Amino acid sequence: MTTQTYQEASRQLLKQAHTQLERGDLREASGKGWSAAAQMVKAVAEGRQWGHSDHAQLFTAVRRLREETDDQEISRLFHVANSLNGNYFEDWLEAETVAESLDDVERFLDKVEPLLQQ
């Protein structure tokens, strides 16, 4: 896939996450929220020719972005997204927590997306 394809998928997945949240499907909302964050990391990683084929490589890419930008929040927000991935499998988060986490995912996308241009 291309950088643009990952980027577009990321934003579309976040919209789908909000739709699933409105429907009360917290597991699907969580899965799509995590996927939105992961796709944006893949977009940046693809553009920089970094590996992004598994979770470990995604976390490495996020660490590199944090170091590059000196923005600790990038890591924190990605960890929130990762908790949504866990919720997809375990269904332990309440609706309010999923909603707040999706807001954090949106903030993550807003921080990382401009790095596509660098």
MODELLER restraints for C-alpha pairs under 7 A, 6 or more apart:
rsr = mdl.restraints
at = mdl.atoms
rsr.add(forms.Gaussian(group=physical.xy_distance, feature=features.Distance(at['CA:3:A'], at['CA:43:A']), mean=4.40, stdev=0.5))
rsr.add(forms.Gaussian(group=physical.xy_distance, feature=features.Distance(at['CA:3:A'], at['CA:44:A']), mean=6.89, stdev=0.5))
rsr.add(forms.Gaussian(group=physical.xy_distance, feature=features.Distance(at['CA:3:A'], at['CA:46:A']), mean=5.88, stdev=0.5))
rsr.add(forms.Gaussian(group=physical.xy_distance, feature=features.Distance(at['CA:3:A'], at['CA:47:A']), mean=5.94, stdev=0.5))
rsr.add(forms.Gaussian(group=physical.xy_distance, feature=features.Distance(at['CA:4:A'], at['CA:43:A']), mean=6.90, stdev=0.5))
rsr.add(forms.Gaussian(group=physical.xy_distance, feature=features.Distance(at['CA:6:A'], at['CA:39:A']), mean=5.22, stdev=0.5))
rsr.add(forms.Gaussian(group=physical.xy_distance, feature=features.Distance(at['CA:6:A'], at['CA:40:A']), mean=6.20, stdev=0.5))
rsr.add(forms.Gaussian(group=physical.xy_distance, feature=features.Distance(at['CA:6:A'], at['CA:42:A']), mean=6.44, stdev=0.5))
rsr.add(forms.Gaussian(group=physical.xy_distance, feature=features.Distance(at['CA:6:A'], at['CA:43:A']), mean=4.99, stdev=0.5))
rsr.add(forms.Gaussian(group=physical.xy_distance, feature=features.Distance(at['CA:7:A'], at['CA:39:A']), mean=6.55, stdev=0.5))
rsr.add(forms.Gaussian(group=physical.xy_distance, feature=features.Distance(at['CA:7:A'], at['CA:40:A']), mean=5.45, stdev=0.5))
rsr.add(forms.Gaussian(group=physical.xy_distance, feature=features.Distance(at['CA:7:A'], at['CA:43:A']), mean=5.60, stdev=0.5))
rsr.add(forms.Gaussian(group=physical.xy_distance, feature=features.Distance(at['CA:9:A'], at['CA:39:A']), mean=6.66, stdev=0.5))
rsr.add(forms.Gaussian(group=physical.xy_distance, feature=features.Distance(at['CA:10:A'], at['CA:36:A']), mean=4.10, stdev=0.5))
rsr.add(forms.Gaussian(group=physical.xy_distance, feature=features.Distance(at['CA:10:A'], at['CA:37:A']), mean=6.57, stdev=0.5))
rsr.add(forms.Gaussian(group=physical.xy_distance, feature=features.Distance(at['CA:10:A'], at['CA:39:A']), mean=5.07, stdev=0.5))
rsr.add(forms.Gaussian(group=physical.xy_distance, feature=features.Distance(at['CA:10:A'], at['CA:40:A']), mean=5.55, stdev=0.5))
rsr.add(forms.Gaussian(group=physical.xy_distance, feature=features.Distance(at['CA:11:A'], at['CA:36:A']), mean=6.47, stdev=0.5))
rsr.add(forms.Gaussian(group=physical.xy_distance, feature=features.Distance(at['CA:13:A'], at['CA:32:A']), mean=5.45, stdev=0.5))
rsr.add(forms.Gaussian(group=physical.xy_distance, feature=features.Distance(at['CA:13:A'], at['CA:33:A']), mean=6.75, stdev=0.5))
rsr.add(forms.Gaussian(group=physical.xy_distance, feature=features.Distance(at['CA:13:A'], at['CA:35:A']), mean=6.79, stdev=0.5))
rsr.add(forms.Gaussian(group=physical.xy_distance, feature=features.Distance(at['CA:13:A'], at['CA:36:A']), mean=5.14, stdev=0.5))
rsr.add(forms.Gaussian(group=physical.xy_distance, feature=features.Distance(at['CA:14:A'], at['CA:32:A']), mean=6.42, stdev=0.5))
rsr.add(forms.Gaussian(group=physical.xy_distance, feature=features.Distance(at['CA:14:A'], at['CA:33:A']), mean=5.62, stdev=0.5))
rsr.add(forms.Gaussian(group=physical.xy_distance, feature=features.Distance(at['CA:14:A'], at['CA:36:A']), mean=5.49, stdev=0.5))
rsr.add(forms.Gaussian(group=physical.xy_distance, feature=features.Distance(at['CA:16:A'], at['CA:32:A']), mean=6.74, stdev=0.5))
rsr.add(forms.Gaussian(group=physical.xy_distance, feature=features.Distance(at['CA:17:A'], at['CA:28:A']), mean=6.94, stdev=0.5))
rsr.add(forms.Gaussian(group=physical.xy_distance, feature=features.Distance(at['CA:17:A'], at['CA:29:A']), mean=4.12, stdev=0.5))
rsr.add(forms.Gaussian(group=physical.xy_distance, feature=features.Distance(at['CA:17:A'], at['CA:30:A']), mean=6.80, stdev=0.5))
rsr.add(forms.Gaussian(group=physical.xy_distance, feature=features.Distance(at['CA:17:A'], at['CA:32:A']), mean=5.04, stdev=0.5))
rsr.add(forms.Gaussian(group=physical.xy_distance, feature=features.Distance(at['CA:17:A'], at['CA:33:A']), mean=5.54, stdev=0.5))
rsr.add(forms.Gaussian(group=physical.xy_distance, feature=features.Distance(at['CA:18:A'], at['CA:29:A']), mean=6.48, stdev=0.5))
rsr.add(forms.Gaussian(group=physical.xy_distance, feature=features.Distance(at['CA:20:A'], at['CA:26:A']), mean=6.87, stdev=0.5))
rsr.add(forms.Gaussian(group=physical.xy_distance, feature=features.Distance(at['CA:20:A'], at['CA:28:A']), mean=6.18, stdev=0.5))
rsr.add(forms.Gaussian(group=physical.xy_distance, feature=features.Distance(at['CA:20:A'], at['CA:29:A']), mean=4.91, stdev=0.5))
rsr.add(forms.Gaussian(group=physical.xy_distance, feature=features.Distance(at['CA:21:A'], at['CA:29:A']), mean=5.29, stdev=0.5))
rsr.add(forms.Gaussian(group=physical.xy_distance, feature=features.Distance(at['CA:26:A'], at['CA:95:A']), mean=6.53, stdev=0.5))
rsr.add(forms.Gaussian(group=physical.xy_distance, feature=features.Distance(at['CA:26:A'], at['CA:98:A']), mean=6.95, stdev=0.5))
rsr.add(forms.Gaussian(group=physical.xy_distance, feature=features.Distance(at['CA:27:A'], at['CA:87:A']), mean=6.33, stdev=0.5))
rsr.add(forms.Gaussian(group=physical.xy_distance, feature=features.Distance(at['CA:27:A'], at['CA:88:A']), mean=4.44, stdev=0.5))
rsr.add(forms.Gaussian(group=physical.xy_distance, feature=features.Distance(at['CA:27:A'], at['CA:91:A']), mean=5.91, stdev=0.5))
rsr.add(forms.Gaussian(group=physical.xy_distance, feature=features.Distance(at['CA:28:A'], at['CA:88:A']), mean=6.52, stdev=0.5))
rsr.add(forms.Gaussian(group=physical.xy_distance, feature=features.Distance(at['CA:30:A'], at['CA:84:A']), mean=4.67, stdev=0.5))
rsr.add(forms.Gaussian(group=physical.xy_distance, feature=features.Distance(at['CA:30:A'], at['CA:85:A']), mean=6.23, stdev=0.5))
rsr.add(forms.Gaussian(group=physical.xy_distance, feature=features.Distance(at['CA:30:A'], at['CA:87:A']), mean=6.26, stdev=0.5))
rsr.add(forms.Gaussian(group=physical.xy_distance, feature=features.Distance(at['CA:30:A'], at['CA:88:A']), mean=5.46, stdev=0.5))
rsr.add(forms.Gaussian(group=physical.xy_distance, feature=features.Distance(at['CA:30:A'], at['CA:98:A']), mean=6.65, stdev=0.5))
rsr.add(forms.Gaussian(group=physical.xy_distance, feature=features.Distance(at['CA:31:A'], at['CA:84:A']), mean=6.34, stdev=0.5))
rsr.add(forms.Gaussian(group=physical.xy_distance, feature=features.Distance(at['CA:31:A'], at['CA:85:A']), mean=5.52, stdev=0.5))
rsr.add(forms.Gaussian(group=physical.xy_distance, feature=features.Distance(at['CA:31:A'], at['CA:88:A']), mean=5.15, stdev=0.5))
rsr.add(forms.Gaussian(group=physical.xy_distance, feature=features.Distance(at['CA:33:A'], at['CA:81:A']), mean=6.60, stdev=0.5))
rsr.add(forms.Gaussian(group=physical.xy_distance, feature=features.Distance(at['CA:33:A'], at['CA:84:A']), mean=6.68, stdev=0.5))
rsr.add(forms.Gaussian(group=physical.xy_distance, feature=features.Distance(at['CA:33:A'], at['CA:102:A']), mean=6.02, stdev=0.5))
rsr.add(forms.Gaussian(group=physical.xy_distance, feature=features.Distance(at['CA:33:A'], at['CA:105:A']), mean=6.66, stdev=0.5))
rsr.add(forms.Gaussian(group=physical.xy_distance, feature=features.Distance(at['CA:34:A'], at['CA:81:A']), mean=4.87, stdev=0.5))
rsr.add(forms.Gaussian(group=physical.xy_distance, feature=features.Distance(at['CA:34:A'], at['CA:82:A']), mean=6.03, stdev=0.5))
rsr.add(forms.Gaussian(group=physical.xy_distance, feature=features.Distance(at['CA:34:A'], at['CA:84:A']), mean=5.64, stdev=0.5))
rsr.add(forms.Gaussian(group=physical.xy_distance, feature=features.Distance(at['CA:34:A'], at['CA:85:A']), mean=5.36, stdev=0.5))
rsr.add(forms.Gaussian(group=physical.xy_distance, feature=features.Distance(at['CA:37:A'], at['CA:81:A']), mean=6.47, stdev=0.5))
rsr.add(forms.Gaussian(group=physical.xy_distance, feature=features.Distance(at['CA:37:A'], at['CA:105:A']), mean=6.23, stdev=0.5))
rsr.add(forms.Gaussian(group=physical.xy_distance, feature=features.Distance(at['CA:37:A'], at['CA:109:A']), mean=6.56, stdev=0.5))
rsr.add(forms.Gaussian(group=physical.xy_distance, feature=features.Distance(at['CA:40:A'], at['CA:109:A']), mean=6.60, stdev=0.5))
rsr.add(forms.Gaussian(group=physical.xy_distance, feature=features.Distance(at['CA:40:A'], at['CA:113:A']), mean=6.88, stdev=0.5))
rsr.add(forms.Gaussian(group=physical.xy_distance, feature=features.Distance(at['CA:41:A'], at['CA:58:A']), mean=6.60, stdev=0.5))
rsr.add(forms.Gaussian(group=physical.xy_distance, feature=features.Distance(at['CA:42:A'], at['CA:52:A']), mean=5.76, stdev=0.5))
rsr.add(forms.Gaussian(group=physical.xy_distance, feature=features.Distance(at['CA:44:A'], at['CA:115:A']), mean=6.89, stdev=0.5))
rsr.add(forms.Gaussian(group=physical.xy_distance, feature=features.Distance(at['CA:44:A'], at['CA:116:A']), mean=5.37, stdev=0.5))
rsr.add(forms.Gaussian(group=physical.xy_distance, feature=features.Distance(at['CA:45:A'], at['CA:51:A']), mean=6.51, stdev=0.5))
rsr.add(forms.Gaussian(group=physical.xy_distance, feature=features.Distance(at['CA:45:A'], at['CA:52:A']), mean=6.36, stdev=0.5))
rsr.add(forms.Gaussian(group=physical.xy_distance, feature=features.Distance(at['CA:45:A'], at['CA:61:A']), mean=6.50, stdev=0.5))
rsr.add(forms.Gaussian(group=physical.xy_distance, feature=features.Distance(at['CA:51:A'], at['CA:57:A']), mean=5.81, stdev=0.5))
rsr.add(forms.Gaussian(group=physical.xy_distance, feature=features.Distance(at['CA:52:A'], at['CA:58:A']), mean=5.36, stdev=0.5))
rsr.add(forms.Gaussian(group=physical.xy_distance, feature=features.Distance(at['CA:62:A'], at['CA:75:A']), mean=6.35, stdev=0.5))
rsr.add(forms.Gaussian(group=physical.xy_distance, feature=features.Distance(at['CA:63:A'], at['CA:75:A']), mean=6.77, stdev=0.5))
rsr.add(forms.Gaussian(group=physical.xy_distance, feature=features.Distance(at['CA:66:A'], at['CA:72:A']), mean=5.87, stdev=0.5))
rsr.add(forms.Gaussian(group=physical.xy_distance, feature=features.Distance(at['CA:66:A'], at['CA:74:A']), mean=5.94, stdev=0.5))
rsr.add(forms.Gaussian(group=physical.xy_distance, feature=features.Distance(at['CA:66:A'], at['CA:75:A']), mean=6.49, stdev=0.5))
rsr.add(forms.Gaussian(group=physical.xy_distance, feature=features.Distance(at['CA:74:A'], at['CA:108:A']), mean=6.36, stdev=0.5))
rsr.add(forms.Gaussian(group=physical.xy_distance, feature=features.Distance(at['CA:77:A'], at['CA:104:A']), mean=5.95, stdev=0.5))
rsr.add(forms.Gaussian(group=physical.xy_distance, feature=features.Distance(at['CA:77:A'], at['CA:105:A']), mean=6.52, stdev=0.5))
rsr.add(forms.Gaussian(group=physical.xy_distance, feature=features.Distance(at['CA:77:A'], at['CA:108:A']), mean=5.75, stdev=0.5))
rsr.add(forms.Gaussian(group=physical.xy_distance, feature=features.Distance(at['CA:78:A'], at['CA:108:A']), mean=6.91, stdev=0.5))
rsr.add(forms.Gaussian(group=physical.xy_distance, feature=features.Distance(at['CA:80:A'], at['CA:101:A']), mean=6.24, stdev=0.5))
rsr.add(forms.Gaussian(group=physical.xy_distance, feature=features.Distance(at['CA:81:A'], at['CA:101:A']), mean=6.85, stdev=0.5))
rsr.add(forms.Gaussian(group=physical.xy_distance, feature=features.Distance(at['CA:81:A'], at['CA:105:A']), mean=6.04, stdev=0.5))
rsr.add(forms.Gaussian(group=physical.xy_distance, feature=features.Distance(at['CA:87:A'], at['CA:93:A']), mean=6.30, stdev=0.5))
